[in-house]
């Protein structure tokens, strides 16, 4: 039997098609495997939160935590939340934490963006040394600088005020690093064109680069908000007046009396304290994805 060129071409094309389909099966299997691993990991992380929320509505768990854990309240009730807000002024403490967080975020972001822009685009002498010195401060744990910082604010008579939180926010080395790394990816030709048109550095930063930095701004807002909202050690040292306590100090007040455990009430207060964190993350998560997508921009 004689094989014509068309049959050879069909056989070869069939082989090529088979060879092309094989990687697709591997990719499809790898995608399903990755999805399964991510789903399992997310399930492991979210189960404790589900248990916390369900137990916070369980009035039967007000004295002892049920074991094995149950994911549906045996006595569904809003009494744990009522007891949490009655015994401790949760709303007041949450407002105080918001005041601290807003001030710290504004000051730290301003410091990080200005310093990151200057190191990235101005190209002055010693910029690399300044960056290394700033990053080296991150290697020193807070516990080592806690006592000197406390004594310094005591001499300045700024203890028991929110300035004890605002002033340290000027040194946001990690934010400077993030801002510099992000601004490095933005074209320098934008700055050159603006300067040729007569704009100064401040105008260039505010009108050109600042709008482009919204994704990295959202990332830093989430990081700073989490850090300030969950901080307990420094507020415990710096604040003395109960009317200025933050939410973490308010939650700690539930554990003062160890003879009377209040599991469901403590979990109710904790669940309420997580609402602002979840709200901020849900509002800003799209900008985090955008910052990752824009990290590959080249001039």
C-alpha positions in Angstrom: 0.0 0.0 0.0 1.3 3.3 -1.0 1.3 6.1 1.5 0.6 9.5 -0.1 2.1 12.7 1.5 -1.3 13.8 2.7 -1.6 10.6 4.8 1.8 11.2 6.2 0.9 14.8 7.1 -2.3 13.6 8.8 -0.4 11.0 10.8 2.2 13.5 11.8 -0.4 16.1 12.7 -2.2 13.5 14.8 0.9 12.8 16.7 1.5 16.5 17.3 -2.1 16.8 18.5 -1.5 13.9 20.9 1.7 15.4 22.2 -0.1 18.8 22.7 -2.9 17.2 24.7 -0.7 15.4 27.2 0.6 18.6 28.9 -3.0 19.9 29.2 -3.9 16.8 31.2 -0.9 17.4 33.5 -1.8 21.0 33.9 -5.4 20.2 34.6 -4.4 17.6 37.2 -1.9 20.0 38.8 -4.5 22.7 38.9 -7.0 20.4 40.7 -4.2 19.3 43.1 -3.3 22.9 43.9 -6.9 23.9 44.4 -7.4 21.0 46.8 -4.3 21.9 48.8 -5.4 25.6 49.0 -8.9 24.5 50.0 -7.6 22.2 52.7 -5.3 25.0 54.0 -8.0 27.6 54.0 -10.4 25.1 55.8 -7.8 24.5 58.5 -7.4 28.3 59.1 -11.1 29.1 59.0 -12.4 26.3 61.3 -11.1 28.1 64.5 -12.9 31.3 63.5 -16.1 29.4 62.8 -15.9 27.7 66.2 -15.2 31.0 67.9 -18.2 32.7 66.3 -20.6 29.8 67.0 -19.4 29.4 70.6 -19.9 33.2 71.1 -23.6 32.6 70.6 -23.7 29.6 73.0 -25.0 30.7 76.4 -24.4 27.1 77.6 -20.7 27.7 77.2 -20.5 30.7 79.5 -18.8 28.7 82.2 -16.9 25.9 80.4 -15.7 25.3 76.8 -17.5 22.3 75.4 -15.3 19.3 74.4 -15.2 18.0 71.8 -15.8 21.3 70.1 -19.3 21.8 68.6 -20.0 24.0 65.6 -23.6 24.8 66.5 -24.6 26.5 69.8 -26.4 24.2 72.2 -28.3 27.2 73.7 -28.4 29.9 71.0 -28.6 33.4 72.6 -27.4 36.9 72.3 -26.7 37.1 76.1 -22.9 36.6 75.7 -22.8 39.7 73.6 -25.0 41.6 75.9 -22.8 40.6 78.9 -19.7 41.5 77.0 -20.9 45.1 76.2 -22.4 45.4 79.7 -19.3 44.5 81.7 -16.7 46.4 79.5 -17.3 49.5 77.4 -16.4 47.8 74.2 -17.6 50.6 71.9 -15.5 53.2 73.7 -12.4 51.0 73.5 -13.0 50.3 69.8 -13.3 54.0 69.1 -10.0 54.6 71.0 -8.3 52.0 68.9 -9.7 53.6 65.7 -8.3 56.9 66.8 -4.9 55.4 67.4 -4.9 53.4 64.2 -6.0 56.3 62.0 -3.3 58.6 63.4 -0.5 56.0 63.2 -1.5 55.0 59.6 -1.6 58.6 58.4 1.8 59.5 59.9 3.5 56.2 59.0 2.3 56.3 55.4 3.3 59.9 54.9 6.8 59.1 56.2 7.2 55.9 54.2 6.0 57.4 50.9 8.1 60.5 51.1 11.3 58.6 52.1 10.6 55.8 49.6 10.1 58.3 46.8 13.2 60.3 47.7 15.5 57.2 47.9 14.0 55.7 44.7 13.9 58.7 42.3 16.1 61.5 43.6 19.3 59.5 43.5 21.2 61.5 46.1 24.5 60.5 47.7 24.1 58.2 50.6 20.7 57.0 49.7 21.8 53.3 49.9 23.4 53.8 53.3 20.2 55.5 54.6 18.2 52.6 53.3 20.4 50.0 55.0 20.4 51.9 58.3 16.6 52.1 58.2 16.2 48.4 57.5 18.7 47.6 60.2 16.4 49.0 62.8 13.9 46.2 61.9 16.4 43.7 63.3 16.1 45.2 66.8 13.1 43.7 68.7 10.7 46.0 70.3 11.4 44.5 73.7 14.9 45.9 73.6 13.8 49.5 72.9 10.6 49.3 75.0 12.2 50.6 78.3 14.2 53.5 76.7 11.1 54.5 74.7 9.0 54.5 77.8 11.6 56.6 79.7 11.8 59.0 76.8 8.1 59.6 76.6 8.0 59.9 80.4 10.5 62.7 80.2 8.5 64.4 77.4 5.3 64.0 79.5 3.6 62.2 76.6 2.6 59.1 78.5 -1.1 58.5 78.8 -1.6 60.3 75.5 -2.0 59.1 71.9 1.2 61.0 71.0 3.1 58.0 72.5 1.7 56.1 69.5 1.9 58.8 66.8 5.5 59.8 67.1 7.1 56.3 66.9 5.1 55.9 63.6 7.5 58.3 61.9 10.0 55.4 61.8 8.2 53.0 59.5 11.3 51.3 58.0 9.3 48.4 56.4 6.9 50.8 54.8 9.9 52.8 53.4 11.2 49.5 51.9 7.8 48.6 50.4 7.3 52.1 49.0 10.8 52.3 47.5 10.4 48.8 45.9 7.1 49.8 44.4 8.2 53.2 43.1 11.3 51.6 41.6 9.0 49.9 39.1 7.3 53.1 38.0 8.8 54.8 35.0 11.3 57.6 35.8 10.3 59.3 32.5 7.2 60.5 34.2 9.2 62.6 36.6 11.5 63.9 33.9 8.6 65.0 31.8 6.9 66.8 34.7 10.2 68.6 35.7 10.6 69.7 32.1 7.1 71.2 32.2 8.1 73.2 35.3 6.8 71.0 38.2 8.7 70.8 41.4 9.4 67.6 43.3 6.5 68.0 45.6 4.0 68.4 42.8 5.5 65.5 40.9 5.1 63.2 43.9 1.5 64.4 44.7 0.0 64.5 41.2 1.9 61.8 39.4 3.4 59.1 41.7 1.0 59.2 44.6 -2.1 58.1 42.6 0.0 55.3 41.1 0.9 54.2 44.7 -2.6 53.4 45.8 -2.1 49.6 45.6 1.0 49.7 47.9 -0.8 52.2 50.1 -3.6 49.7 50.6 -1.1 47.0 51.5 0.6 49.2 54.1 -2.8 50.3 55.5 -3.7 46.7 56.2 -0.4 45.9 57.8 -0.4 48.9 60.0 -4.0 48.5 61.0 -3.4 44.9 62.0 -0.3 45.9 64.0 -2.0 48.8 65.9 -5.3 47.0 66.4 -3.7 43.9 67.9 -1.0 45.6 69.9 -1.2 45.0 73.7 2.2 45.5 75.2 2.9 49.2 74.3 -0.7 50.4 75.2 -0.4 48.5 78.5 2.7 50.6 79.3 1.8 53.9 77.7 -1.8 54.3 78.8 -3.0 54.7 82.4 -6.4 56.2 82.1 -9.2 53.6 81.6 -11.1 56.0 79.3 -8.2 55.9 76.9 -7.7 52.1 76.8 -7.6 50.4 73.4 -9.6 47.3 72.5 -6.9 44.8 73.4 -6.7 46.3 76.9 -10.5 46.0 77.1 -10.3 42.3 76.1 -7.6 41.7 78.7 -10.0 42.9 81.4 -12.1 39.8 80.9 -9.2 37.6 82.2 -8.5 39.6 85.4 -10.7 37.3 87.5 -9.4 33.8 86.8 -11.8 32.2 89.3 -14.8 32.9 87.0 -14.1 31.7 83.4 -16.4 33.3 80.9 -15.5 31.5 77.6 -18.5 32.4 75.5 -18.5 36.1 76.7 -14.8 36.4 76.0 -15.3 34.9 72.5 -18.2 37.3 71.9 -16.0 40.3 72.7 -13.2 38.9 70.5 -15.6 38.3 67.6 -16.8 42.0 67.8 -13.2 43.2 67.9 -12.4 41.4 64.6 -15.2 43.1 62.7 -13.1 46.3 61.8 -10.2 44.1 60.7 -12.4 42.0 58.4 -14.0 45.2 57.0 -10.7 46.9 56.2 -9.4 43.8 54.5 -12.5 43.2 52.4 -12.4 46.8 51.3 -8.7 46.9 50.4 -8.0 43.4 49.1 -8.5 44.3 45.5 -5.7 46.9 45.7 -3.3 44.2 47.1 -3.9 42.1 44.1 -3.4 45.1 41.9 -0.1 45.9 43.6 1.1 42.3 42.9 0.0 42.7 39.2 1.8 46.1 38.9 5.0 44.8 40.5 6.3 43.7 37.1 6.1 47.1 35.3 9.4 48.0 33.6 10.5 51.3 32.2 
